[in-house]
Amino acid sequence: MAKLNSAAVAQITEICNRYKDEKTPLMMILSDIQNEYGYIPLEVQELVSEKTGISVAEIYGVVTFYSFFSLTPKGKYVIGCCLGTACYVKGAQQVIDKFCELLHIQPGQTTDDGLFTIDALRCIGACGIAPAVSINGKVYPKMTVSQVTETVAQYLIAEEKLKEAAK
């Protein structure tokens, strides 16, 4: 197992202990770890296995099956582009393609500066406002290709303001 720092080991152990009396604790444990760290790398899965007795194979299977878990760090802003049927027929593929072109990454990837991740989603339940895009939970209805650049720019401007305020 790769070396986790002692604070991380203590926190992950505490999360595992929090659900020790649950019949099926894995989803709750993984959800708490994902919320705390933003991703669930192999060394964390190995620690969870050690603490719960659940095999690494089973943990890995759950982490890779559910799209809300990630094996790698996500960006500060996670752009979820719905590619469900209603969104797709209304141009969602062109929208996600524009995000990819603009940010120079593909779905599932994060920009080098750690600001943006693009996720291709299957359905976010917003069919009536298709094509829908969510950024950190904020839903952008009826997104068009022409709105993509302005949307990304709003987040970049906000980042610049945060940097200025920190000086």
C-alpha positions in Angstrom: 0.0 0.0 0.0 1.3 3.5 -0.9 2.0 5.8 2.1 -0.8 8.0 3.2 0.0 10.7 5.8 -1.1 10.0 9.3 -3.8 12.6 9.3 -5.4 11.0 6.2 -5.2 7.5 7.8 -6.8 8.8 11.0 -9.6 10.5 9.1 -10.3 7.6 6.8 -10.2 5.3 9.8 -12.7 7.5 11.6 -15.0 7.5 8.5 -14.9 3.7 8.4 -15.6 3.4 12.2 -18.5 5.8 11.8 -20.3 3.0 9.8 -19.0 -0.1 11.6 -22.5 -1.1 12.8 -24.1 -0.7 9.4 -25.0 -3.9 7.5 -23.7 -2.5 4.2 -21.5 0.4 4.9 -19.4 0.7 1.7 -21.4 3.3 -0.2 -21.6 5.6 2.9 -17.9 5.2 3.6 -16.9 5.9 0.0 -19.3 8.8 -0.3 -17.8 10.5 2.8 -14.3 9.9 1.6 -15.2 11.3 -1.9 -16.8 14.4 -0.2 -13.8 14.9 2.0 -11.0 14.4 -0.5 -12.7 14.7 -3.9 -11.5 11.3 -5.1 -10.7 7.7 -4.0 -7.3 6.5 -5.1 -6.1 2.9 -4.8 -4.2 3.5 -1.6 -7.4 4.8 0.1 -9.3 1.8 -1.2 -6.7 -0.5 0.3 -7.0 1.2 3.7 -10.8 0.9 3.5 -10.4 -2.8 2.7 -8.1 -3.2 5.7 -10.5 -1.4 8.0 -13.7 -3.0 6.8 -12.7 -6.5 5.6 -14.3 -5.7 2.2 -12.0 -6.8 -0.6 -10.2 -4.2 -2.7 -11.7 -5.7 -5.8 -15.2 -5.1 -4.5 -14.4 -1.6 -3.4 -12.7 -0.8 -6.8 -15.8 -2.3 -8.6 -18.1 0.1 -6.7 -15.8 3.1 -7.2 -15.5 2.5 -11.0 -19.2 1.6 -11.5 -20.7 4.8 -10.0 -19.9 8.0 -11.9 -20.0 10.2 -8.8 -16.9 8.5 -7.5 -13.5 9.3 -9.0 -10.1 7.6 -9.0 -8.4 10.9 -9.8 -8.7 14.4 -8.4 -11.4 16.6 -10.0 -11.0 20.2 -10.9 -12.3 23.1 -8.7 -15.2 23.4 -11.2 -16.7 20.2 -12.4 -18.6 20.7 -15.7 -21.2 18.0 -16.1 -22.6 17.8 -19.6 -25.7 15.7 -19.9 -25.6 13.4 -23.0 -28.9 11.7 -22.2 -31.4 11.3 -25.1 -33.3 14.6 -24.7 -30.1 16.6 -24.3 -28.3 14.8 -27.1 -30.9 15.4 -29.7 -30.9 19.1 -28.8 -27.2 19.5 -29.4 -25.4 18.4 -26.2 -22.6 16.7 -28.1 -21.7 20.0 -29.8 -21.8 21.7 -26.4 -19.5 19.2 -24.7 -17.2 19.3 -27.8 -16.9 23.1 -27.4 -16.1 22.8 -23.7 -13.4 20.3 -24.7 -12.0 22.5 -27.4 -11.9 25.6 -25.2 -10.3 23.9 -22.2 -8.0 21.5 -24.2 -9.2 18.4 -22.3 -11.5 15.5 -23.0 -14.4 14.2 -20.8 -13.0 12.7 -17.6 -9.9 14.9 -17.7 -8.9 17.9 -15.6 -7.1 21.0 -16.9 -3.4 21.3 -15.9 -4.2 24.2 -13.6 -6.7 22.1 -11.7 -9.6 24.5 -12.4 -11.9 22.5 -14.7 -13.0 18.9 -15.1 -15.4 17.8 -17.8 -17.7 14.9 -17.2 -20.0 13.4 -19.7 -23.2 12.4 -17.9 -25.9 10.1 -19.1 -29.0 11.8 -17.6 -29.3 14.5 -15.0 -33.1 14.5 -15.0 -33.4 17.9 -16.6 -34.9 16.8 -19.9 -37.3 19.7 -20.1 -34.5 22.2 -20.2 -32.2 20.3 -22.6 -29.4 20.5 -23.3 -28.4 20.9 -19.6 -25.0 21.5 -18.2 -24.2 21.6 -14.5 -21.2 23.2 -12.9 -20.6 22.3 -9.3 -24.3 21.6 -9.0 -25.5 24.8 -10.6 -27.6 23.9 -13.7 -27.4 25.8 -16.9 -30.5 25.2 -18.9 -30.8 25.1 -22.7 -27.0 25.5 -23.1 -25.9 26.5 -26.6 -22.4 26.2 -28.2 -22.3 30.0 -28.3 -22.8 30.2 -24.5 -19.9 28.0 -23.6 -17.2 30.5 -24.0 -19.0 33.1 -21.9 -19.8 30.5 -19.2 -16.2 29.5 -18.9 -15.1 33.1 -18.9 -17.4 33.8 -15.9 -15.6 31.2 -13.8 -12.2 32.5 -15.0 -13.1 36.1 -14.0 -14.3 34.8 -10.6 -10.9 33.1 -10.2 -9.0 36.3 -11.0 -11.1 38.2 -8.5 -10.3 35.6 -5.8 -6.6 35.9 -6.6 -6.8 39.7 -6.4 -8.6 39.5 -3.1 -6.0 37.2 -1.7 -3.2 39.7 -2.4 
